[in-house]
Amino acid sequence: MGAWGHGSFENDDACDLVCDLTECTDLSMLEEALRAAINPDDYLEAPEAGRAVAAAEVVLALLGQPTDALAEEEELLAWVKARNQVPSATLSSLAQLAVQRVQADDCELRELKEESGSLDEWMAEVDRLQAGLRAAGGAAG
């Protein structure tokens, strides 16, 4: 996985998801990316983790709370605004579960961040994302 920062969209896998998502007309790709990350019995590989974090960012934006990281992705922000739909409670819950799973010790992306010395910065970003999802999910439900 190529990564150039600790932000949600600063890796190849997240960028691939963004590229694919902007060509999609529904939210199915988000659900697919989130579901791929939530199996607690499997080691979570970096590509799935990177896509899940990016997908969770998009869910949060669809809930009306885009982060600064997503706002920098102009094409993705335009896609979110064009959707004009609120994600289901299921999708919101999946986003929270996926972010929680990415924070676990048996996640390759977490290990890579630790090895690169950027774990604290990355975890702070992921914690902010999780807090936003919880707040937006509570407000919506």
C-alpha positions as CSV (number, residue, x, y, z in Angstrom):
1,M,0.0,0.0,0.0
2,G,1.3,3.4,-0.9
3,A,0.7,6.0,1.7
4,W,1.9,9.6,2.0
5,G,0.3,10.7,5.2
6,H,-1.9,9.8,8.1
7,G,-5.2,11.1,6.6
8,S,-8.1,9.0,5.6
9,F,-7.5,9.6,1.9
10,E,-3.7,9.6,1.9
11,N,-3.2,6.1,0.6
12,D,-3.6,4.3,-2.7
13,D,-6.5,2.1,-1.5
14,A,-8.6,5.0,-0.3
15,C,-7.9,6.8,-3.6
16,D,-9.0,3.8,-5.6
17,L,-12.3,3.7,-3.6
18,V,-12.8,7.4,-4.3
19,C,-12.2,6.9,-8.0
20,D,-14.6,4.0,-8.2
21,L,-17.2,5.7,-6.0
22,T,-17.4,8.8,-8.0
23,E,-18.5,6.7,-11.0
24,C,-21.2,4.9,-8.9
25,T,-24.8,6.2,-8.5
26,D,-25.7,4.5,-5.3
27,L,-24.2,3.7,-1.9
28,S,-23.6,-0.1,-2.5
29,M,-19.9,0.4,-2.9
30,L,-19.7,2.0,0.5
31,E,-21.5,-0.9,2.1
32,E,-19.3,-3.4,0.4
33,A,-16.1,-1.6,1.6
34,L,-17.4,-1.4,5.2
35,R,-18.6,-5.0,5.3
36,A,-15.2,-6.2,4.0
37,A,-13.6,-4.8,7.2
38,I,-15.8,-5.9,10.0
39,N,-15.2,-9.7,10.4
40,P,-13.6,-9.9,13.8
41,D,-12.2,-13.4,13.2
42,D,-9.9,-12.4,10.3
43,Y,-6.7,-10.4,10.2
44,L,-7.6,-7.1,8.5
45,E,-5.3,-6.4,5.6
46,A,-4.3,-2.8,4.8
47,P,-6.2,-2.5,1.5
48,E,-9.5,-3.4,3.1
49,A,-8.8,-1.2,6.1
50,G,-7.8,1.8,4.0
51,R,-11.0,1.5,1.9
52,A,-13.1,1.1,5.0
53,V,-11.8,4.3,6.6
54,A,-12.4,6.2,3.4
55,A,-15.9,4.7,3.1
56,A,-16.7,5.7,6.7
57,E,-15.6,9.3,5.9
58,V,-18.1,9.3,3.1
59,V,-20.9,8.0,5.3
60,L,-20.2,10.8,7.8
61,A,-20.3,13.3,5.0
62,L,-23.6,11.9,3.8
63,L,-24.9,12.3,7.4
64,G,-24.1,16.0,6.9
65,Q,-20.7,16.1,8.8
66,P,-17.9,16.1,6.2
67,T,-14.5,16.2,7.7
68,D,-11.7,18.5,6.6
69,A,-10.1,15.5,4.9
70,L,-13.1,14.8,2.8
71,A,-13.6,18.5,2.0
72,E,-10.2,18.5,0.4
73,E,-11.4,15.8,-2.1
74,E,-13.3,18.1,-4.4
75,E,-14.7,15.5,-6.8
76,L,-15.8,13.3,-3.9
77,L,-17.4,16.2,-2.1
78,A,-19.3,17.1,-5.2
79,W,-20.4,13.4,-5.5
80,V,-21.6,13.5,-1.8
81,K,-23.6,16.7,-2.5
82,A,-25.1,15.2,-5.6
83,R,-26.4,12.1,-3.8
84,N,-28.9,14.1,-1.7
85,Q,-29.6,11.0,0.4
86,V,-29.1,10.1,4.0
87,P,-27.4,6.7,4.6
88,S,-29.5,4.1,6.3
89,A,-29.1,3.3,10.0
90,T,-27.5,0.0,8.9
91,L,-24.9,1.8,6.8
92,S,-24.1,4.2,9.6
93,S,-23.7,1.3,12.1
94,L,-21.5,-0.5,9.6
95,A,-19.3,2.6,9.4
96,Q,-18.9,2.7,13.1
97,L,-18.1,-1.1,13.3
98,A,-15.6,-0.8,10.5
99,V,-13.7,2.1,12.1
100,Q,-13.7,0.2,15.4
101,R,-12.3,-2.8,13.6
102,V,-9.6,-0.7,12.0
103,Q,-8.4,0.4,15.4
104,A,-7.8,-3.1,16.6
105,D,-4.4,-4.6,17.1
106,D,-4.9,-7.2,14.3
107,C,-5.2,-4.6,11.6
108,E,-2.3,-4.4,9.1
109,L,-2.9,-0.7,8.5
110,R,-2.6,0.1,12.2
111,E,0.6,-2.0,12.3
112,L,2.0,-0.1,9.3
113,K,1.2,3.3,10.9
114,E,3.0,2.1,14.1
115,E,6.0,0.9,12.1
116,S,6.2,4.3,10.3
117,G,6.0,6.3,13.6
118,S,2.7,7.9,12.7
119,L,0.4,5.8,14.8
120,D,-0.6,8.6,17.2
121,E,-1.5,11.0,14.4
122,W,-3.4,8.4,12.5
123,M,-5.3,7.2,15.6
124,A,-6.2,10.8,16.4
125,E,-7.7,11.1,12.9
126,V,-9.6,7.7,13.2
127,D,-10.8,8.7,16.7
128,R,-12.2,11.9,15.4
129,L,-13.9,10.0,12.6
130,Q,-15.4,7.5,15.1
131,A,-16.6,10.4,17.3
132,G,-18.2,12.1,14.4
133,L,-20.0,8.9,13.3
134,R,-21.3,8.3,16.8
135,A,-22.6,11.9,17.1
136,A,-24.2,12.0,13.7
137,G,-25.7,8.5,14.1
138,G,-27.2,9.5,17.4
139,A,-28.6,12.7,15.9
140,A,-30.1,10.9,13.0
141,G,-31.5,8.0,15.0
